[in-house]
Amino acid sequence: MKSILITGCNRGLGLGLVQKLAEQKNFLQHIIATCRNPLEAKKLQEVAKSNPNKVHILQLDVKDFNAHERIAKEVATIVGQEGLNVLYNNAGISTKFTRVNMVKAEQMLENLTVNAVAPLMLTKALLPVLKQAAAANSSLPQGTSRAAIVNVSSVLGSIADNNQGGFYPYRSSKAALNAITRSLSLDLKSDNILVMSLHPGWVKTDMGGAQAPLTTETAVTAIVDLLSSVGAEHNGGFYQYDGKQLPW
């Protein structure tokens, strides 16, 4: 792939992925990293400073749907005629463990807005540049070197694997995102745009907590390897960071 846009890059896995991709000595020309407050994202700024013309920081609060068209125009200017190869919908939130007697409507709505509605609306805004990349790379097979949308989900969004209950806001928002992934994979198949859901693993981040078994470095290294190897067989699927397919 020559270009990728990653949302939620001020910290955690988003930042880690930008750092890992910036280290890659390959054909990747543009890493477009979005975050809500670029001036406060000091580590992200350091990566951009060390990789001028390669790492581009754009301001975006994914809940600000009115800003999506602006982002689309800025991305189009950066990538030019080659379009955008990969949209990596990473930005998300997680309400702490919630039982049914404690769950609040506000938590449900906020998780659904950030984790499901926002990725869909941003995808809609960026479809022209994704289709542009798919057409520009028509000789290549379906995958990230052509055009792909990766929705960062969670194993907690798996209905089949839910054996603990709770986590109502987060579980339902990621299950909704998985449904969106499946529909997009069908709607965009004729455009040769691959769409998949990705569980990045339980990682030691602010969201994952200190008890998580994976380091950010381990997770992002595996994710980069997976992104480089996905193909048509992954379209419309749900996979974890190491390539294992997960149940819906």
Secondary structure, DSSP 8 states (H G I E B T S, - for coil): --EEEES--SSHHHHHHHHHHHH--SS--EEEEEES-GGG-HHHHHHHHHSTTTEEEEE--TT-GGGHHHHHHHHHHHHGGG--SEEEE----------TTT--HHHHHHHHIIIIIHHHHHHHHHHHHHHHHHHHTTTS-SSTTT-EEEEE--GGG-STT--S---HHHHHHHHHHHHHHHHHHHHTGGGT-EEEEEE--SBSSTTT-TT-SB-HHHHHHHHHHHHHH--GGGTT-EEETTS-B---
